[in-house]
């Protein structure tokens, strides 16, 4: 079935609509594009291997709520609300990384639908439809749809918080609308800490749009109330900043990250053409707004502040305090970019044919990144699915498994190899994890610890085969192998993968 312009709400500006008909039309366009975003986002999402961040989500989400509370208060408050949402979701869908990615695809669909509603209220149906199509195609959003983390949910909250703001501005005497907006500010901040920057951008955008300090009184009260509600969370999260100690300080690469990686992907040959076209359209949209002067509408002021201020604030904090800026952490600004691109398309293409053509160019330029994000090793070059398959293919119930640590390129411990079993539990069913020290849930840690192989002699005495999952760069050497050999095991086979080797050892004799 072909979705045509009329179905999506692209009709001549002169066409008059009654209020109920307009509402139905907007809802239809929002639902259609939101559903399309879910399909585009989830298609192929099962292909990439899971990686460390998604294993962390599984580790947190699969705990009972008291254990999850301990985790968030100790080390991972910034993801606590998302873990709780994922906990309920996995209880319904089953425990898998693919199910987490489906949740993210649905959140991207909600973000796209909200963007359509927002653009329709602030600009026009044409801008709304183009913004929805651009957003569902942007590489940052198609990536978020395949990521079992909070980026997609944070983006959906950012969009609908902005919708609530615009709704309240349109009915300033309706106190309950401001209550809803303040509640969403609090919810968003508690879901993703950097969303605390969004309402500040809202205030700046409102001042630009309305040109009146009085227009900021009600939203400022709602924002402060929302921040106050979220303050305990913020204090805990800031106290855990050691969790992001791996983030590098800003440098020359930050320019590329802001201009390219932030929204368009990390492969220059595919990201650069899309970035050039989108930034050109943003410039057209902003210049057109400035030329129209006072009364030109709120879509450009709100979207521009939303797009620019959160990344600038994150970079400034990284310079004066501690490194915080990571492009994916600002995924929630992607709808603002889509809105500005759509305004530029609308300004350039006054007839329908040109509108469709320019929008199609943007969508087609984004297609290579969509494909790249759905290759087997797309996530941090992880091949954990292959490692899990190697274990699944040969292991038998009652065999033992021993995990080593996995390291990053600098030699620092990234995650324990046991995280592979957290991400792919089905591959390790029936195996005896003889070195596992199950302290994570009780002590509020993200991962269980490991005891030395030499301390697991009693458990190993009861098995004849051991599957050793070891960092590939270790070259199947090290203390664990020496201990296993002293306990009477010898290497039978080595299945080499990029991230980890799967080594089978059997008891001699």
Secondary structure, DSSP 8 states (H G I E B T S, - for coil): ----TTTTT---TT----HHHHHHHHHHHHHHHHHHHHHHHHTTTTTS---HHHHHHHHHHTS-HHHHHHHHHHT-GGGHHHHHHHHHHHHHH-S-HHHHHHHHHHHHHHHHHHHHHHHHHHS-HHHHHHHHHHHHHSHHHHHHTT-SSSHHHHHHHHHHHHHHHHHHHHTTT-HHHHHHHHHHHHHHHHH-GGGHHHHHHHHHHHHHHH--GGGGHHHHHHHHHHHHHHHHHHHHHHHTGGGGTT-----HHHHHIIIIIHHH-S-HHHHHHHHHHHHHHHHHHHHHHHHH-TTS-SHHHHHHHHHHHHHHHHHHHHHHTS----GGGGGGGHHHHHHHHHHHHHHH--SHHHHHHHHHHHHHHHHHHHHHTTSTTTTTT--HHHHHHHHHHH--TT-EEEE-EEE-TTS-EEEETHHHHHHTGGGGTT-EETTEE--HHHHT-SS-EE--GGGGHHHHTT-SEEEEEEEGGGTT-SHHHHHHHHTTEEEEEEE--SSEEEEEEEE--
